[in-house]
Amino acid sequence: KLLDSQASGDFLGEVLYNRRVTYLREVFAGYLAHYNFNWLFVLGDLPRHHAPDMGLLYLWEAPFFFLGIYFLLFGKFPKRTKWLLFTWFLIAPIPASITNGVPHAVRTINFLPTFQVFVAIGLFTTILFISTLKYRLLRFALFAVLIASFLVNFVYYLNQYFVQQNYFSSREWQYGYEEAVADVRKREKDYEKIIVSDQTPLDQSYIFFLFYLQYPPAEYQKEAAAHPDKKAFGKYEFRNIQWDNEKVDEKILYISHPSDFTSRKNTLKSINFLDGTPAILFIEK
């Protein structure tokens, strides 16, 4: 677009599509993304960063979060307190906004505990207001709704985090390496070379194999120094597997995600994620 604008003499286009303006626009969009309601309270971040089917904060906290901001802004709080909390809240996403993959929960951990402070102010003020209501039955009903909302959301969170997360998110935590290494240890004597994918979801696979094989660190360091251009040790080599271009050799074992194999007729072992979908295959070509 910039080249087209330059060729046609479009001055406005040259300004708008200049890379510096584009960078600034992307950074600003990344900054604002961290205040997205769905990201905070409904959808959450990457599966690794939160319980499945939940946001980063409890849904019941949402109204108290906004009320807390309102009461802090217009309430009788010291100006220094207001400046501290709002400045903290507004500058927290700046470091993450200049990176990709935003919004990002881990890179904005410095948000904490501003959300909790806002929620606490909103909740405390609401409780004080309910306590002043004239009708006892109305007070009881509103407190019952508050407590029930908290309990339902909290129990749901416990189930999602401690029960459902293993099932839904085992792929995100690179599940299957321990079982794969235990099995390949029994087979390695039958092969001259074992090639393991290092592509997602098996990225950094060499680290897991080193760990579970308990490969001697000193020995690995020597081998790595001798061949700095590739990840390999012993019989193991870690790289991108291009199945149609790989050699046909019974002395080579290939280990990768099913998506890397155009043919699976010589599958020796299949390791599944906890949701039952295939995670890692052992195949001969």
Number of C-alpha atoms within 10 A of each C-alpha: 11 16 13 12 17 14 10 11 11 13 11 11 16 19 15 15 16 15 12 11 13 13 13 12 13 16 20 14 15 22 23 16 18 22 13 13 13 15 20 21 17 16 18 23 22 17 18 14 14 20 25 22 16 23 20 17 17 16 16 19 21 17 12 22 20 16 20 25 20 14 16 21 14 10 11 9 11 9 10 8 11 17 12 11 17 16 11 16 16 13 13 20 25 17 13 21 23 17 15 11 11 21 25 21 21 12 16 18 12 15 18 12 13 17 19 16 16 23 22 17 20 23 19 14 16 14 15 10 11 17 16 10 11 9 10 11 10 13 16 13 11 14 15 12 11 14 12 13 15 16 13 11 15 15 11 13 20 13 13 19 16 11 12 16 19 19 15 17 19 19 21 15 11 18 20 19 17 14 13 20 18 13 14 18 11 9 12 17 11 13 13 14 18 21 19 25 23 20 16 13 17 22 16 16 20 19 11 16 21 16 13 15 14 9 13 10 11 9 11 15 12 11 15 15 10 10 12 9 8 12 17 19 19 12 13 17 18 22 18 15 19 11 14 12 7 11 9 11 12 13 14 20 22 22 26 24 22 17 11 17 18 10 13 14 10 10 14 12 14 17 19 17 19 17 13 9 12 16 24 25 22 23 21 17 19
